[in-house]
Amino acid sequence: MNASALGKLSALPRVRLAHFPTPLEPLTGVSRVLGGPSLFVKRDDCTGLALGGSKVRKLEYSLGGAVAAGSDVVLVSGSIQSNQARLVACAAARLGLRCVALLEERLDDMPGGYRYSGNVLLDRLFGAEVRIYPKGTDLDAEVDRAAEQIRAAGSNAAVVRGGAPEPHGVVGYAAGALELFQQAAERELRVDAVVMASESAGLQAGFLAGCRALDARTRVLGVSAKRTAAAMEASVHALAVRTTAFLGLDHPVPREAVEVDDRFVGSGYGYPASSTIEAMAVAARHDGLVLDPVYAGKAFAGLIAAVRERRFRAGDNVVFLHSGGAPLLFAYAERLDALE
Ligand SMILES: Cc1ncc(COP(=O)(O)O)c(C=O)c1O
């Protein structure tokens, strides 16, 4: 990695929360049934904290900053089934911080388990104070109000907002790219492409910034869980440029390196499409991978389609970055009838 970027990264305050490095494994079964490139999986679903997920890479830095600043309370916002909120709740328990989770009912028709199972169940288990708001609430304003009240009572509150990733946390995903390319180099494995879910842009932007710091020309394909490709690409590019600048790199991520496929969102964020359910079954039945119906399931549907459409060469090595999210499976159980 570029020496100044590495220096910047290692100087940042950080708390250790996860099991790194996560495994890099071949997807032997799925590669066989699909044909074409050799598929691999980077197991960020196995980061250890609170049943895993990529977001802990970001939280090691953003909560590291909060701890260094003397915070004793952390507020987190998101949907009722926010993976990030679950990870923050667990990290707060580990770090001895109070956690307040401000969660929105983000779907019009919530599956039965949405309000009490999956991530929100774990938030409560980790001792977070859970506050639920109706769909359409201005959650940012609620977070500001709650933080103000907590500060007025004498506490030092840190805030982790859903959907607003900042370079000082996003650099964690750049470190994740470094980890993946080191593992690949040790095995003399050339990585031609990496495929991942994309929603608030942090994961893909950070990973691209890491590729830039490493001067890696690997293709990075984001699969949208929510927004159009044009909107996602603009957000990912803007955040990747801010992240490379934060790392002190004078060559930003070029616009043409940002690629997002939005064909697998289905009827909207948080609603699994038939391609999502097919992808979950393929991954589970041929390689034993557990994918969620909101992020990783849609991303894997994008990977399957890209292989079928021959968007990779037969000799390519393609890595699926499994970003976690398994608790969602249980919140969505009644929407997964098609799994037969
Ligand atoms: C499991 C999982 N994968 C992928 C993503 C997408 O990451 P990002 O929001 O950084 O684009 C999320 C975001 O919540 C997630 O929870």
The ligand as an SDF file (V2000), in Angstrom:
LIG
                    3D

 16 16  0  0  0  0  0  0  0  0999 V2000
  -24.9810   -6.6970    5.2420 C   0  0  0  0  0  0  0  0  0  0  0  0
  -24.7300   -5.4450    4.4960 C   0  0  0  0  0  0  0  0  0  0  0  0
  -24.0900   -5.5190    3.3280 N   0  0  0  0  0  0  0  0  0  0  0  0
  -23.8460   -4.4250    2.5880 C   0  0  0  0  0  0  0  0  0  0  0  0
  -24.2660   -3.1740    3.0040 C   0  0  0  0  0  0  0  0  0  0  0  0
  -24.0000   -2.0090    2.1200 C   0  0  0  0  0  0  0  0  0  0  0  0
  -22.9210   -1.2550    2.5890 O   0  0  0  0  0  0  0  0  0  0  0  0
  -22.9210    0.3070    2.3860 P   0  0  0  0  0  0  0  0  0  0  0  0
  -24.1360    0.8320    3.1210 O   0  0  0  0  0  0  0  0  0  0  0  0
  -21.6480    0.7560    3.0090 O   0  0  0  0  0  0  0  0  0  0  0  0
  -23.0020    0.5850    0.9260 O   0  0  0  0  0  0  0  0  0  0  0  0
  -24.9450   -3.0420    4.2250 C   0  0  0  0  0  0  0  0  0  0  0  0
  -25.4270   -1.7180    4.6810 C   0  0  0  0  0  0  0  0  0  0  0  0
  -26.1840   -1.6090    5.6050 O   0  0  0  0  0  0  0  0  0  0  0  0
  -25.1690   -4.2010    4.9970 C   0  0  0  0  0  0  0  0  0  0  0  0
  -25.7990   -4.1290    6.1860 O   0  0  0  0  0  0  0  0  0  0  0  0
  1  2  1  0
  2  3  1  0
  2 15  2  0
  3  4  2  0
  4  5  1  0
  5  6  1  0
  5 12  2  0
  6  7  1  0
  7  8  1  0
  8  9  2  0
  8 10  1  0
  8 11  1  0
 12 13  1  0
 12 15  1  0
 13 14  2  0
 15 16  1  0
M  END
$$$$
